[in-house]
Amino acid sequence: MDDKVLADKSNMHEILERFPKMIKEAMELGKDIKIEADIKNIFITGMGGSAYPGDLLKCYLDDIKIPVFVNKSYSLPKYVNKETLLFAVSYSGNTEETISAYREAIRKKANVVAVCSGGKLEKLAKMNKTPLVLVPKGLQPRLSTIYLSVPLLTILHNSGIIPSQENILKKTAAALKNPGIKEKAKELASKIKGKVPVIYSSQRTFCIAEKWKTDINENAKTPAFYNIFPEFNHNETNAYVNIIGEYFVVMIKDEQDHPRVKKRINIIKKLIMKKGVDIMEIAITGNDFLTRLISGFYLGLWVSYFLALEYETDPTPVEIIEDLKKELGK
């Protein structure tokens, strides 16, 4: 066996291969939960991989009439109230910031749904008789995105806020089986090796660029950064004047990006390449926006996995984060 593959001691490869199956399993979660209330805003509160479902929904549900907010903190904004639908998401169920925000949401009499695999949040949900979605145990939060996200869509549909996503999710599961995803990811990882990846996308697909960045951080254990069009054109673009270090730029493109964003991508690509920086464009594919979003971050997950193998690093453990938690607990 390849020495690089031996680095994957926890067999993340198998988990990534299971993503299409996870979608079908996740579609069964939350089917019995319906919120009977006049909802004026939607909040997803969580941290790290458990907050990502909020960012995914914020991208996907950008055009619904009810605003979607993502909260990554101990406390909640003052305007959270009885007309708020709040999803408290903590894969472990023990994330201290999310537990704090959950308790505040209960005090504010928000319509709260807890999503976790157990822990303190499960106990609090049962004590407060909060609707509870229990997801399968045994994963790293960043690999549980499907289990944590799909039930939110199901509950939103049950509550009359969005249409059924069942057919779209089935198409998405089929799209993730495309072997070309792994092939492209392996090729890209070999090109990124030894360089600092910088991922750019439009505002409407920021959740893809963000997850590429965080998955590279956690799996490959190396720096990575992301930014969004058009905002970074007003500041970060100047960073390519005095380039310190070696960078590899990935530009995430979607067919429905704003025409001016598409033009900006073409111009910035030329300007950055003139500085000797390698660039690769990634066009996310699929007939449905949700399929494109999930396929887009799934490709990034495979890139981060293969990049970890390039560095002969086990992609699963997050020891430095665990050390931080231990210090915080003292």
C-alpha positions as CSV (number, residue, x, y, z in Angstrom):
1,M,0.0,0.0,0.0
2,D,1.1,3.6,-0.8
3,D,2.9,5.1,2.2
4,K,0.7,8.2,1.7
5,V,-2.5,6.2,2.1
6,L,-1.2,4.7,5.3
7,A,-1.4,8.1,6.8
8,D,-5.2,7.9,6.8
9,K,-5.3,5.8,10.0
10,S,-8.9,6.6,10.7
11,N,-10.1,5.8,7.2
12,M,-11.6,9.1,6.3
13,H,-11.6,7.8,2.7
14,E,-14.5,5.4,3.6
15,I,-16.5,8.2,5.2
16,L,-16.1,10.5,2.2
17,E,-17.3,7.6,-0.1
18,R,-20.4,7.3,2.0
19,F,-21.7,10.9,1.4
20,P,-24.3,9.8,-1.2
21,K,-25.7,7.3,1.2
22,M,-25.6,9.8,4.0
23,I,-28.0,12.1,2.0
24,K,-30.6,9.3,1.8
25,E,-30.2,8.5,5.5
26,A,-30.4,12.2,6.5
27,M,-33.7,12.6,4.6
28,E,-35.3,10.4,7.3
29,L,-34.1,12.7,10.1
30,G,-36.5,15.4,11.3
31,K,-39.5,14.1,9.4
32,D,-41.7,14.3,12.4
33,I,-40.8,17.9,13.4
34,K,-43.1,20.8,12.4
35,I,-43.0,24.3,13.8
36,E,-46.4,25.8,14.3
37,A,-45.6,29.5,14.6
38,D,-45.5,32.7,12.7
39,I,-41.8,32.7,11.8
40,K,-40.2,36.0,10.9
41,N,-36.5,35.0,11.0
42,I,-34.4,31.8,11.0
43,F,-31.2,31.4,13.1
44,I,-28.7,28.6,13.0
45,T,-26.3,28.8,16.0
46,G,-23.2,26.6,16.1
47,M,-19.5,26.6,15.9
48,G,-17.0,25.1,13.4
49,G,-18.3,22.2,11.4
50,S,-21.6,22.4,13.3
51,A,-22.1,26.0,12.2
52,Y,-21.5,25.2,8.6
53,P,-25.1,24.0,7.9
54,G,-26.1,27.6,8.7
55,D,-23.7,29.0,6.1
56,L,-24.9,26.4,3.5
57,L,-28.6,27.3,4.2
58,K,-27.7,31.0,4.1
59,C,-26.4,30.5,0.5
60,Y,-29.2,28.2,-0.6
61,L,-32.1,30.1,0.9
62,D,-30.9,33.6,0.0
63,D,-34.1,34.3,-2.0
64,I,-36.8,33.2,0.5
65,K,-38.8,35.9,2.2
66,I,-37.7,35.0,5.7
67,P,-34.1,36.1,6.5
68,V,-31.5,33.5,7.5
69,F,-28.8,34.3,10.1
70,V,-25.9,32.3,11.3
71,N,-24.7,32.8,14.9
72,K,-21.2,31.7,16.0
73,S,-21.0,33.0,19.5
74,Y,-22.0,32.4,23.1
75,S,-24.9,34.9,22.9
76,L,-27.7,35.8,20.5
77,P,-28.8,39.2,19.0
78,K,-31.5,41.1,20.9
79,Y,-34.0,40.6,18.1
80,V,-34.2,36.8,18.6
81,N,-37.7,36.3,20.0
82,K,-40.9,34.2,19.9
83,E,-41.1,34.7,16.1
84,T,-37.6,33.2,15.6
85,L,-37.0,29.6,14.5
86,L,-33.6,28.8,15.9
87,F,-31.6,25.6,15.2
88,A,-29.0,24.9,17.9
89,V,-26.5,22.7,16.1
90,S,-23.7,20.9,17.9
91,Y,-22.5,17.6,16.6
92,S,-21.0,16.5,19.9
93,G,-23.8,18.2,21.9
94,N,-21.2,19.7,24.2
95,T,-20.0,22.8,22.4
96,E,-20.0,25.4,25.1
97,E,-20.8,28.4,22.9
98,T,-23.8,26.6,21.4
99,I,-25.1,25.4,24.8
100,S,-24.9,29.0,26.0
101,A,-26.8,30.3,22.9
102,Y,-29.4,27.5,23.3
103,R,-30.2,28.5,26.9
104,E,-30.5,32.1,25.9
105,A,-32.9,31.1,23.1
106,I,-35.1,29.2,25.6
107,R,-35.2,32.3,27.8
108,K,-36.2,34.4,24.8
109,K,-39.0,31.9,24.0
110,A,-37.7,31.3,20.5
111,N,-38.9,28.2,18.6
112,V,-35.9,26.1,19.2
113,V,-34.8,22.8,17.5
114,A,-31.8,21.0,18.8
115,V,-29.5,19.0,16.4
116,C,-26.8,16.8,17.9
117,S,-25.5,13.3,18.3
118,G,-26.0,13.4,22.1
119,G,-24.2,15.2,25.0
120,K,-25.5,18.1,27.0
121,L,-27.6,19.5,24.2
122,E,-29.6,16.2,24.0
123,K,-30.2,16.3,27.8
124,L,-31.3,20.0,27.7
125,A,-33.6,19.4,24.7
126,K,-35.3,16.6,26.6
127,M,-35.5,18.6,29.8
128,N,-37.0,21.6,28.0
129,K,-39.1,19.5,25.6
130,T,-37.4,21.0,22.7
131,P,-37.8,19.3,19.3
132,L,-34.7,17.1,18.9
133,V,-32.9,15.7,15.8
134,L,-30.4,13.0,16.8
135,V,-27.8,12.3,14.2
136,P,-25.4,9.3,13.9
137,K,-22.4,9.4,16.2
138,G,-18.8,8.7,15.5
139,L,-17.9,11.4,12.9
140,Q,-15.8,14.5,13.0
141,P,-18.2,17.5,12.8
142,R,-16.7,18.6,9.4
143,L,-17.7,15.2,8.0
144,S,-21.3,15.3,9.4
145,T,-22.5,18.2,7.3
146,I,-25.1,16.2,5.4
147,Y,-26.6,14.8,8.7
148,L,-26.7,18.2,10.2
149,S,-28.0,20.1,7.2
150,V,-30.6,18.0,5.5
151,P,-32.9,17.7,8.5
152,L,-33.0,21.5,8.7
153,L,-34.4,21.5,5.1
154,T,-36.9,18.9,6.0
155,I,-38.1,20.8,9.0
156,L,-38.4,24.0,7.1
157,H,-40.5,22.2,4.5
158,N,-42.7,20.6,7.2
159,S,-43.3,24.1,8.7
160,G,-44.4,25.5,5.3
161,I,-41.4,27.7,4.8
162,I,-39.8,26.1,1.8
163,P,-40.9,23.5,-0.8
164,S,-40.0,19.8,-0.5
165,Q,-36.3,19.2,-1.3
166,E,-36.7,15.4,-1.7
167,N,-36.2,15.2,-5.4
168,I,-33.3,17.6,-5.4
169,L,-31.6,15.7,-2.7
170,K,-31.9,12.5,-4.6
171,K,-30.4,14.1,-7.6
172,T,-27.6,15.4,-5.4
173,A,-26.8,12.0,-4.0
174,A,-26.5,10.6,-7.5
175,A,-24.2,13.5,-8.6
176,L,-21.8,12.8,-5.7
177,K,-21.2,9.3,-7.1
178,N,-19.4,10.8,-10.1
179,P,-15.8,9.3,-10.0
180,G,-14.5,12.4,-11.7
181,I,-14.9,14.3,-8.4
182,K,-12.1,12.2,-6.8
183,E,-9.9,12.4,-9.9
184,K,-10.1,16.1,-10.1
185,A,-9.5,16.5,-6.4
186,K,-6.4,14.3,-6.5
187,E,-5.0,16.3,-9.4
188,L,-5.7,19.6,-7.7
189,A,-4.1,18.5,-4.4
190,S,-0.9,17.6,-6.2
191,K,-0.7,21.1,-7.7
192,I,-1.5,22.8,-4.4
193,K,1.2,20.8,-2.4
194,G,3.9,23.1,-1.0
195,K,1.8,26.3,-1.7
196,V,-0.8,28.2,0.3
197,P,-4.2,27.8,-1.2
198,V,-6.4,30.9,-1.5
199,I,-10.0,30.2,-2.5
200,Y,-12.3,32.8,-4.1
201,S,-16.0,32.6,-4.9
202,S,-18.9,35.0,-5.3
203,Q,-20.9,36.1,-2.3
204,R,-23.8,33.8,-3.3
205,T,-21.5,30.7,-3.1
206,F,-19.3,31.8,-0.2
207,C,-20.2,28.6,1.7
208,I,-18.2,26.6,-0.8
209,A,-15.0,28.7,-0.6
210,E,-15.3,28.8,3.2
211,K,-15.6,25.0,3.5
212,W,-12.7,24.4,1.2
213,K,-10.6,26.7,3.4
214,T,-11.7,25.1,6.7
215,D,-11.4,21.6,5.5
216,I,-7.9,22.2,4.2
217,N,-7.1,23.7,7.6
218,E,-8.4,20.7,9.5
219,N,-7.6,17.8,7.2
220,A,-4.3,18.9,5.7
221,K,-3.3,20.8,8.8
222,T,-2.0,23.7,6.7
223,P,-2.9,27.4,6.2
224,A,-5.5,28.3,3.7
225,F,-7.6,31.4,3.1
226,Y,-10.7,32.5,1.3
227,N,-12.5,35.6,0.2
228,I,-15.4,36.6,-1.9
229,F,-16.2,38.6,-5.1
230,P,-16.6,41.5,-5.4
231,E,-15.5,42.5,-1.9
232,F,-11.9,41.3,-2.1
233,N,-11.4,43.4,-5.3
234,H,-11.6,46.5,-3.0
235,N,-8.7,45.4,-0.7
236,E,-7.1,42.0,-0.9
237,T,-6.4,42.3,-4.6
238,N,-3.5,44.7,-3.6
239,A,-1.8,41.8,-1.8
240,Y,-0.7,40.5,-5.2
241,V,1.6,43.5,-5.6
242,N,4.2,42.3,-3.0
243,I,3.8,38.6,-2.9
244,I,5.5,36.9,0.0
245,G,5.4,33.1,-0.3
246,E,4.0,30.7,-2.8
247,Y,0.2,30.7,-3.4
248,F,-2.3,28.7,-5.4
249,V,-5.5,30.4,-6.2
250,V,-8.7,28.5,-6.8
251,M,-11.7,30.4,-8.3
252,I,-15.1,28.8,-7.7
253,K,-17.5,29.7,-10.5
254,D,-21.3,29.2,-10.8
255,E,-23.4,29.6,-13.9
256,Q,-25.7,32.0,-12.1
257,D,-23.1,34.3,-10.7
258,H,-23.8,38.0,-11.4
259,P,-22.6,39.1,-14.9
260,R,-20.2,41.7,-13.3
261,V,-18.8,39.0,-11.0
262,K,-18.1,36.8,-14.0
263,K,-16.3,39.7,-15.7
264,R,-14.3,40.4,-12.5
265,I,-13.2,36.7,-12.3
266,N,-11.8,36.9,-15.9
267,I,-10.0,40.1,-15.2
268,I,-8.6,39.1,-11.8
269,K,-7.4,35.8,-13.3
270,K,-5.3,37.6,-15.9
271,L,-3.9,40.1,-13.4
272,I,-2.9,37.5,-10.8
273,M,-1.4,35.2,-13.5
274,K,0.8,38.0,-14.6
275,K,2.3,38.0,-11.1
276,G,3.3,34.3,-11.6
277,V,0.7,32.8,-9.3
278,D,-0.9,29.5,-10.3
279,I,-4.7,29.6,-10.7
280,M,-7.3,27.0,-11.3
281,E,-11.0,27.7,-12.1
282,I,-13.6,25.3,-10.7
283,A,-17.1,25.5,-12.3
284,I,-19.6,23.9,-10.0
285,T,-22.1,21.7,-11.9
286,G,-25.7,20.5,-11.5
287,N,-29.2,21.4,-12.6
288,D,-30.2,22.6,-9.1
289,F,-28.4,25.1,-6.9
290,L,-28.4,22.8,-3.9
291,T,-26.7,20.1,-6.0
292,R,-24.1,22.6,-7.1
293,L,-23.4,23.8,-3.6
294,I,-23.1,20.3,-2.1
295,S,-21.1,19.0,-5.0
296,G,-18.8,22.0,-4.7
297,F,-17.9,21.6,-1.1
298,Y,-17.7,17.8,-1.6
299,L,-15.0,18.3,-4.2
300,G,-13.2,20.5,-1.7
301,L,-13.4,17.8,1.0
302,W,-11.7,15.4,-1.4
303,V,-9.0,18.0,-2.2
304,S,-8.3,18.5,1.5
305,Y,-8.1,14.7,2.0
306,F,-5.7,14.1,-0.8
307,L,-3.6,17.2,0.3
308,A,-3.3,15.6,3.7
309,L,-2.0,12.4,2.0
310,E,0.5,14.5,0.0
311,Y,1.8,15.8,3.4
312,E,1.7,12.2,4.8
313,T,-0.7,13.6,7.5
314,D,-3.6,11.7,9.1
315,P,-6.6,13.9,8.0
316,T,-8.9,13.0,10.9
317,P,-7.4,14.0,14.3
318,V,-7.5,17.7,15.3
319,E,-5.1,17.5,18.2
320,I,-4.2,21.2,18.6
321,I,-8.0,22.0,18.9
322,E,-8.4,19.3,21.5
323,D,-5.4,20.7,23.4
324,L,-7.1,24.1,23.3
325,K,-10.3,22.6,24.7
326,K,-8.4,20.9,27.5
327,E,-6.7,24.3,28.5
328,L,-10.1,26.0,28.4
329,G,-11.5,23.4,30.7
330,K,-8.9,24.0,33.4
